[in-house]
Amino acid sequence: MGEAVIVGAARTPIGRAYKGSLVGARPDDMAAFVVRELLSRLPQIDPATVDDVIIGAAVGAGEQGYNLGRAVALLAGLPVTVPGTTVNRMCASSLQAIRMAHHAILAGEGDVFVAGGVESVSRTRSVSFKAEDANPRFIDKTREDFVNNYYTPMGLTAENVADRYGVTRLDMDDFAKLSQDRAVAAQDAGAFDREIVAYPLADGAFLSADDGPRRNTTIAALSRLEPVFRPDGRVTAGNSCPLNDGAAAVIVMSEARARELEIKPLARILGSAVSAVAPEVMGVGPIEAVRRVLANAGMAIGDIRVVELNEAFAAQVLPVCRELGIDIAGQLNPHGGAIALGHPYGMTGARIMTALLNDLQTLDGEFGIETMCVGGGQGMAMIVERLN
């Protein structure tokens, strides 16, 4: 049984959905571009030796349908003998892709995997499931066989978490400003240069920066925004992640094969965990996932230099940090998170891994955790050890 290491990671910039820089980019083309770029950086890897291309996407329809993973493998120029598959764990889809690569290597079933994800809200409009497709057992509370509120809209789950954990509107807006300020500072300092591959646009230009970070964000401006999901609510467009487009990928290898090819790994995967909570409070899913992965690794939160927690909503970030003892000032999302950068669902797991590796290199840290809440009431987490 071998160790699994990450030897390369990259992402496109993140565009704003419907009106941003990547509205004209097909999701399969974006993902293929990142995969092709990653492999070009690692000429020691013969593309024919890639055991599988695993691509996460939350919407499996339209241009993201028809087994996106196989399409990406072919569009990236890999030989027809290289297989591909598509994964859906909603927001954690591409983290699940990395996990599957990790497990395959631990099981001795391969040595070289491409794991990534993509989402184009602009192109799919997030439509893969219509109201008429809903199972009434998740909707009609008067039924004797009613299960639970599985279809609770994500914004309402954030309101539910804010109610349950006593998160105030000012708390949320304060955190949203922090995310924006960190992302703008990181963008200005060139901190994302290690992550981003400039994406070629139809007009011949190259997109090299994220659309999202908002300069000069103020609490006054945030406080003027109306609640989006409930008239008396606290969740606004300013303290939530926006809708986005983008792609990211990592190369996961067995440590033995990396050594054989004289590739210096960026990080070792130490373990991962999944968890589940009631769907209507899905935002606190990371709490148990992080506890499990830390326990499995024999570690404590104090051993972790950086926690990259997906900022679906400020309403859920704050109680997750409080319950786990995450130091927002010293550990959390040093270059900002999804509130500022964006959350293209299927991309995010791989995007956050790319960010985590960048964070650890920038801060000279050793251990990092990636974690996120997942639509439908789940959480996921992964620990990595920086090697380079």
Secondary structure, DSSP 8 states (H G I E B T S, - for coil): ---EEEEEEEE---EETTTSTTTTS-HHHHHHHHHHHHHHH-TTS-GGG--EEEEE-S--SGGG-S-HHHHHHHHTT--TTS-EEEE--GGGHHHHHHHHHHHHHHTTS-SEEEEEEEEEHHHHTT-SS-GGGS-GGGT-TTSTT----TT--HHHHHHHHHHHHT--HHHHHHHHHHHHHHHHHHHHTTGGGGTB--EE-TTS-EE-S-S---TT--HHHHHTS--SS-TT----STTB---EEEEEEEEEEEHHHHHHTT---SEEEEEEEEEE--GGGGGGHHHHHHHHHHHHHT--GGG-SEEEE--SBHHHHHHHHHHHT--TTTTB-TT--HHHH---HHHHHHHHHHHHHHHHHHHT-SEEEEEEEETTTEEEEEEEEE--
